Amino acid sequence: MKILGLSNDQIIAAVRGGQVRIAIFGMGKMGFPLAVAFAQEGANVLGVDPNTALVEAINLGQNPHPLEGGLDDLVRPLVERGKLRASSAPKRADVYITLVPTVLDDNRQPALGILEEVMQTITSLLEPGDLVIEESTLPPGTCAKRLWPVLLGGALSEGQFGFVHAPERTMSGRALEDITGAYPKIVGGIDLLSTEAATALYSVINSKGVIPVSSITAAEAVKVFEGIYRDVNIALANELALLSGHYGLDVIEVIKAANTQPYSHIHIPGAGVGGHCIPVYPYFVSEKPEAELIRLARQRNEGMPIRLVSMALNELQRRGIAWKGAKVLLMGIAFRPGVKEDRYSPFFPARDALLAEGVEVHAWDPLYSEEEIATMGVIPAHSLAGMDVAIVITDHEEFKELDWLSAAVGMHNPVLVDGRFILSPTLREQNLTVLRLDGR
C-alpha cells in the first residue's frame, strides 16, 4: 500500500495491518535491526544485501549479528510468519530505505559510490506513491544535490514519489534499543508530503517519537553535527589532559568535579577516537574555511595514539633499551570496550608507528582470536609476560578487572602506558611505571 499522501492515522493503521511493503537496502548491524523493528510492528519487510551468506542466515531465521542484543529470539518467529525475509535481488515495495556504510576514500572524501548505485536500483523500481528514505549519514546537501537528481532520472517526476533523509542514530551492540525508543527519530523530506509520511511511518516503531525538521538538508546536518560535537569535545578533553600535566593535576578528578555543574559536559580523554562515525563525519565539512576548529579537533584526536607510542618509546630510551626488537603490547584492538569493531581504531596508527621503529608489536584483545590478531601484522598475546611495555588502547572490562600487579610480574620492564585512565597511580608504589596522558 502506497503511503505518500495518506493521513498519519491511515499510515499507522496500514503498517500495523500488514499492508505496507518495506525494502531495506543493507542488512548490516544497523539495517538488520531496523528491518526487525518494522517487521515486529506488522510491516512486510524485505532485507536486500549482496552478501548471500547473510541473506541465507536471515531466511533460516538466524540473527546474522549475534553481538546485537535483543534480536536472537525475534528473528525466527518473524521469518516463519512471513513478515521478514531477505534477498540479494531487490523487489518492488512501497517504501525503500537505504542504510549502507558511508566511509572515506583514500583522500578522506566521502565514498558514496555504493549508495548511488543503490539509488539507481531503486529508481528502476519506483511507482507513483512510493517513499524513498535515506538513513546513511551524509554530508549536508548530498540528498538534494546528488541523490535526488538520480531518483528523478527514472520514469517518475517530482511530486509522484517522496524522498526523505532520516539519519540512523544507533550504536553497535544496542541498535534495536536505539531504533525503538532510546532517542527520537529525525526526519526531513524533499517536500512536506514526504516529511509527513516518514514522520507517521517511524512513529510506529519509535516510542520516543519523531522530530520533523524543515528540510532534507537539515536532517543530514543533525547527525553530522552530533558526531562533530563529540569529536570536538573529546579533543578538548584530550587537550585538558595534556594541560593537566603542567599543573600536576589528575584530569579525571577535575573533569568529574567540573561536570557536576549542569552546563559542563566534558568528555573523557583517551587513546583516540575510532568507529564508523566520529572519525568520519568531521571530514564531511572540514574543507569549508569556517571549519577551522573542527580540523584542529580532528588533528588532536588523530595524534593521541602517536603520543602514547612516543611516551612508551621515550621511556624505553630513558632506560637505555633499544627500540628495535623491544616488545610492546597493545592492549585492545576494538575501538570501544565490549564491541568487536575496529574501524578507525587507535590500535592501527599505534601499531604502524611502533612497527616503523622496528619494535616487536604484540596485541591482546579478548574479543579477537589469535588467528584474527595475527592477520593484523602483529603477534597475538594474552598476557603481559615478556613485554617491555604495555599500552592500554581499549578499556575492556577484562583489562579494568585485571590484577595488574600480578600481571606485570612477568614483564621484562614493568612499564604501563595507560591510554584509558583505568590504572591506579598507586601501582607506582609497587615498582611499576605507570604513564598517563596527564602525567599522573
C-alpha positions in Angstrom: 0.0 0.0 0.0 1.4 3.4 -1.0 1.5 5.7 2.0 2.5 9.1 0.4 -0.3 11.5 0.9 -2.2 9.4 3.5 -3.0 10.8 6.9 -1.0 10.0 10.0 -3.6 7.5 11.3 -4.0 5.9 7.9 -0.3 5.2 7.6 0.0 3.8 11.1 -3.0 1.5 10.5 -1.6 0.4 7.2 1.7 -0.6 8.6 0.2 -2.4 11.6 -2.3 -4.1 9.3 0.4 -5.7 7.2 -0.5 -3.6 4.1 2.9 -1.9 3.7 5.9 -3.4 2.0 9.3 -2.1 3.1 12.6 -2.9 1.3 15.7 -2.1 3.3 19.0 -2.0 1.4 21.8 -3.0 3.7 21.5 -5.8 6.3 24.4 -4.7 8.4 24.4 -4.1 12.2 22.1 -1.1 11.7 19.9 -2.1 8.8 19.0 -5.6 10.1 17.7 -4.3 13.5 15.7 -1.7 11.6 14.2 -4.5 9.5 13.3 -6.4 12.6 11.7 -3.3 14.2 9.4 -2.7 11.3 8.5 -6.4 10.9 7.6 -6.6 14.6 5.1 -3.8 14.1 3.4 -5.6 11.1 5.2 -4.3 8.0 6.2 -6.8 5.4 10.0 -6.3 5.2 12.5 -7.4 2.6 16.1 -7.1 3.6 18.3 -6.5 0.5 22.0 -7.3 0.7 24.7 -8.6 -1.8 26.1 -10.9 0.9 24.4 -14.3 0.1 25.6 -16.0 3.3 23.9 -13.2 5.3 20.8 -13.5 3.3 20.6 -17.2 3.8 21.1 -16.9 7.5 18.2 -14.4 7.8 15.9 -16.7 5.7 16.8 -19.5 8.1 15.6 -17.4 11.0 19.0 -16.7 12.3 20.4 -13.5 13.7 23.4 -12.7 11.5 24.7 -10.2 14.1 24.8 -12.1 17.3 26.5 -9.3 19.2 23.5 -7.1 18.6 21.4 -7.5 21.7 17.7 -8.4 21.7 17.5 -10.0 18.2 18.1 -13.7 18.7 14.6 -14.5 19.9 12.8 -12.3 17.4 14.1 -13.3 14.0 12.8 -16.8 13.6 9.1 -16.0 14.5 9.1 -13.1 12.1 10.6 -15.2 9.3 8.1 -18.0 10.0 5.2 -15.6 9.9 6.4 -14.2 6.5 7.0 -10.7 7.9 10.7 -10.8 7.3 12.8 -12.2 4.5 16.0 -11.4 2.7 17.3 -11.4 -0.8 20.2 -10.3 -2.9 17.7 -9.3 -5.6 15.6 -6.2 -4.9 11.9 -6.3 -5.4 9.2 -3.7 -5.7 8.0 -2.2 -2.4 6.0 0.8 -1.1 8.9 2.2 1.0 12.6 1.9 0.1 15.1 2.5 2.9 18.9 2.7 2.3 21.3 2.0 5.1 24.7 1.3 3.6 28.1 2.3 5.0 29.4 5.8 4.2 33.2 5.7 4.6 36.1 7.8 3.5 38.2 7.2 0.4 42.0 7.5 0.3 41.7 11.3 0.1 39.4 11.4 3.1 36.4 12.3 1.0 33.0 10.6 1.4 32.8 7.4 -0.7 29.3 7.5 -2.0 29.6 5.1 -5.0 27.7 2.2 -3.4 24.9 4.5 -2.2 24.5 6.0 -5.6 24.3 2.5 -7.2 21.6 1.6 -4.7 19.6 4.7 -5.6 19.9 3.8 -9.3 18.4 0.4 -8.5 15.6 2.0 -6.5 14.9 4.4 -9.4 14.2 1.5 -11.7 11.6 0.1 -9.2 9.7 3.3 -8.3 6.0 3.6 -8.7 3.7 6.6 -8.0 3.1 7.0 -4.3 6.4 5.3 -3.2 8.6 6.8 -0.4 12.4 6.6 -0.5 14.2 7.1 2.8 17.9 7.5 3.1 19.3 6.6 6.6 23.1 6.6 6.0 24.9 9.6 7.4 25.8 12.0 4.6 27.4 15.5 4.2 24.7 18.1 4.3 23.4 18.8 0.8 24.1 15.3 -0.6 20.4 14.2 -0.8 19.2 17.3 -2.5 22.2 17.8 -4.8 23.4 14.3 -5.7 20.8 11.7 -4.8 17.5 13.5 -5.7 18.7 14.0 -9.3 19.5 10.3 -9.5 15.9 9.4 -8.4 14.5 11.9 -10.8 16.4 10.3 -13.7 13.8 7.5 -13.9 10.2 7.4 -15.2 8.7 9.4 -12.3 8.8 13.1 -11.8 8.8 15.4 -8.7 5.7 15.0 -6.7 4.9 11.5 -7.8 7.1 9.9 -5.1 8.6 11.0 -1.8 12.2 11.3 -0.6 13.4 11.7 3.0 16.6 11.7 5.0 16.1 10.0 8.4 19.6 9.6 9.8 20.2 6.4 11.9 21.0 7.3 15.5 22.2 3.9 16.7 25.3 2.4 18.4 26.7 -1.0 17.8 25.6 -3.5 20.4 22.3 -1.8 21.2 20.9 -0.9 17.8 17.4 -2.3 18.3 17.0 -0.5 21.6 18.2 2.8 20.0 15.8 2.4 17.0 12.8 1.6 19.0 13.0 4.2 21.8 16.3 5.4 23.1 16.1 8.7 21.2 13.6 10.5 19.0 13.8 9.9 15.2 14.8 12.8 13.0 13.2 13.1 9.5 13.4 15.8 6.9 11.9 15.5 3.4 12.4 16.9 0.0 8.8 18.3 0.4 6.1 18.4 3.1 4.3 15.3 1.9 7.5 13.3 2.2 8.2 14.6 5.7 4.7 13.9 6.9 4.7 10.3 5.5 8.0 9.5 7.1 7.0 11.0 10.4 4.0 8.7 10.6 6.0 5.7 9.5 8.7 6.0 12.1 6.2 6.8 14.8 5.1 3.2 14.6 8.5 1.9 15.7 9.9 4.7 17.9 8.3 5.1 21.3 10.3 8.4 21.9 8.6 10.0 18.9 9.7 11.7 15.7 11.1 15.1 15.2 10.4 16.5 11.7 12.9 19.2 10.6 12.5 21.9 8.0 14.4 20.3 5.1 16.2 17.2 3.9 19.5 19.0 4.3 18.7 19.9 7.9 18.1 16.3 8.7 21.5 15.4 7.2 23.1 18.1 9.3 21.6 16.8 12.6 23.6 13.6 12.5 26.8 15.2 11.2 26.6 17.9 13.9 26.1 15.3 16.6 29.3 13.4 15.6 31.3 16.6 15.2 30.2 17.8 18.7 31.6 14.6 20.2 34.8 14.7 18.2 35.5 18.3 19.3 34.5 17.6 22.9 36.9 14.6 23.0 39.7 16.7 21.5 39.1 19.3 24.2 39.2 16.6 26.9 42.4 15.3 25.4 43.9 18.8 25.4 42.8 19.3 29.0 44.6 16.1 29.9 47.8 17.3 28.4 47.4 20.7 30.1 46.8 19.0 33.4 50.3 17.6 33.2 51.7 21.1 33.5 49.9 21.6 36.8 50.3 18.2 38.3 46.6 17.5 38.2 44.5 14.4 37.9 42.5 15.3 34.9 39.7 12.7 35.6 39.2 14.2 39.1 38.9 17.7 37.7 36.6 16.7 34.8 34.2 14.8 37.2 34.1 17.7 39.5 33.5 20.2 36.7 30.7 18.1 35.3 28.7 18.5 38.4 27.9 21.9 37.1 24.9 21.4 34.8 26.4 23.4 31.9 29.7 21.4 31.8 29.7 18.2 29.7 33.4 17.5 29.2 34.0 14.0 27.8 36.7 11.6 29.0 40.2 11.9 27.3 41.9 8.8 25.9 43.9 7.0 23.3 42.0 8.3 20.4 38.7 8.1 18.6 37.5 5.2 16.5 34.4 3.8 14.9 32.3 4.3 11.8 31.0 7.7 12.9 33.0 10.2 14.9 36.3 10.0 13.0 34.4 10.2 9.7 31.8 13.0 10.0 34.2 15.9 10.5 35.6 15.2 7.1 32.2 15.8 5.6 32.6 19.5 6.3 36.2 20.1 7.1 37.1 21.5 3.7 34.9 24.6 4.4 37.0 27.5 5.5 34.8 28.1 8.6 35.6 24.6 9.9 38.9 25.6 11.5 38.1 24.3 15.0 36.8 21.0 13.5 40.0 20.5 11.6 42.1 21.2 14.7 40.0 18.8 16.8 40.5 16.0 14.3 44.2 16.7 14.3 44.3 16.5 18.1 42.4 13.2 18.2 44.3 11.6 15.4 47.5 12.4 17.2 46.6 10.7 20.5 47.7 7.1 19.6 51.1 8.5 18.4 51.5 10.4 21.6 51.0 7.2 23.6 53.6 5.5 21.4 56.0 8.4 22.0 55.6 8.1 25.7 56.4 4.4 25.5 59.4 4.8 23.3 60.8 7.7 25.3 60.6 5.6 28.5 62.5 2.8 26.8 65.1 5.3 25.7 65.4 6.7 29.2 66.1 3.2 30.4 68.7 2.6 27.8 66.6 0.0 25.9 66.9 -0.1 22.2 63.6 0.3 20.3 64.5 -2.2 17.7 63.3 -5.6 18.9 61.7 -4.2 22.0 58.5 -6.0 22.9 55.5 -3.7 23.1 52.0 -5.0 23.9 49.0 -3.1 22.5 46.0 -3.9 24.8 42.9 -3.5 22.7 42.1 -3.7 19.0 38.4 -2.8 19.1 37.7 0.9 19.1 35.5 0.8 22.2 35.0 -1.7 25.0 32.9 -4.8 24.6 32.2 -4.3 20.9 34.1 -6.3 18.3 34.5 -3.4 15.8 37.8 -1.9 14.8 37.2 0.6 12.0 39.5 3.6 12.5 40.6 2.2 15.9 43.5 3.9 17.6 45.1 0.5 17.5 46.1 0.8 13.9 48.1 4.1 14.0 49.8 3.0 17.2 50.7 -0.3 15.6 52.1 1.4 12.5 54.1 3.9 14.5 55.7 1.1 16.5 56.5 -1.1 13.5 58.1 1.9 11.8 60.6 2.0 14.7 61.4 -1.7 14.5 59.5 -2.6 17.6 58.2 -6.1 18.0 54.5 -5.5 18.3 52.1 -7.8 20.2 48.4 -7.4 20.6 45.8 -8.6 23.1 42.1 -8.2 22.8 39.7 -10.6 24.5 37.2 -10.2 21.6 39.6 -11.4 18.9 41.1 -14.9 18.3 44.8 -15.4 17.9 44.2 -16.1 14.3 42.4 -12.8 13.8 45.1 -10.9 15.6 47.8 -12.5 13.5 46.2 -11.3 10.3 46.8 -7.7 11.6 50.5 -7.9 11.3 51.2 -8.3 15.0 52.0 -11.2 17.4 49.0 -12.4 19.4 49.2 -12.3 23.1 47.0 -12.9 26.1 49.2 -11.7 29.0 51.9 -9.1 29.8 54.5 -11.8 30.2 57.8 -11.0 28.4 56.8 -7.5 27.4 58.9 -4.3 27.8 55.9 -2.0 27.6 52.1 -2.4 27.6 49.9 0.3 26.1 46.2 0.3 27.0 44.3 1.2 23.9 40.8 0.0 24.8 39.2 -0.1 28.2 37.7 -3.6 28.0 36.2 -4.8 31.3 38.7 -7.6 31.2 41.5 -5.1 31.4 39.8 -3.0 34.1 39.4 -6.0 36.3 43.0 -7.3 35.7 45.2 -7.8 38.7 47.8 -5.5 37.2 50.4 -6.1 39.9 50.4 -9.8 39.3 50.1 -9.5 35.6 53.2 -7.3 35.4 55.4 -9.7 37.3 56.5 -11.5 34.1 57.3 -8.2 32.2 60.9 -7.5 31.2 60.4 -3.9 32.1 57.2 -3.1 34.0 56.2 0.0 32.0 52.4 0.6 31.6 51.2 3.4 29.4 47.6 4.0 30.4 45.7 5.4 27.4 42.3 5.0 29.1 42.8 6.0 32.7 42.0 2.6 34.1 45.1 2.1 36.2 45.6 3.3 39.7 48.7 5.6 40.1 49.2 3.7 43.4 50.7 0.9 41.3 53.9 3.0 41.2 54.3 2.2 44.8 54.8 -1.4 43.7 57.8 -0.5 41.4 55.6 -0.3 38.3 56.0 2.6 35.9 52.6 4.0 35.0 52.4 6.7 32.4 49.3 8.7 31.8 48.3 11.5 29.4 48.0 13.9 32.3 51.4 13.0 33.7 50.0 11.5 36.9 
